């Protein structure tokens, strides 16, 4: 049996940051995706956008430099880089719906092999549905990357043939980053780009509810 260590949230975020190109306008979704901001290379001009009306965010501030007027859509403290700005959330959504966001990084409960994403409601009776700006981002961003655990807390695959949960967006996901692998969603199916050390392709496939292909 192979031995491997799943990637931590920080390690996944760092892996995503490596794939963000110079000059991109990027929205980081609530939760795990916001960690990506802490690992963006300082020698690249990358413009972080938040749907509550901010453009030009930097990494999270230390506790001594938190400013109650500077938060992201997840109500987390942020920093503003030189040249950054804030504005009405209506203008912020106009940027999203107008196709001006190059990349969005979202969390997800499930992703289907065709790129469908479910990330706003688990269907449990006491849960409060919370779609936020995810539907707008799923269809408005030029590319969508997803950060999530490879399986649920119950051990069920979160990458599936077809969604079991209410859909957020259809055929919109381009790449999936999990604690076990990086997987591209292509016209020819799900292609594994890399895996954690010590994990075999067969073991990864066993934890996935859809057919994988090696790169």
Secondary structure as UniProt FT lines:
FT   HELIX           9..18
FT   TURN            22..23
FT   STRAND          25..28
FT   HELIX           32..39
FT   TURN            42..43
FT   STRAND          47..50
FT   TURN            51..53
FT   STRAND          54..57
FT   HELIX           63..65
FT   TURN            68..69
FT   TURN            73..74
FT   STRAND          80..86
FT   HELIX           89..97
FT   TURN            98..99
FT   STRAND          103..107
FT   STRAND          110..112
FT   TURN            113..114
FT   STRAND          117..118
FT   TURN            125..126
FT   TURN            132..133
FT   HELIX           134..140
FT   STRAND          143..147
FT   TURN            153..154
FT   STRAND          159..160
FT   STRAND          175..177
FT   STRAND          181..186
FT   TURN            187..188
FT   STRAND          189..195
FT   TURN            197..198
FT   HELIX           201..206
FT   STRAND          212..214
//
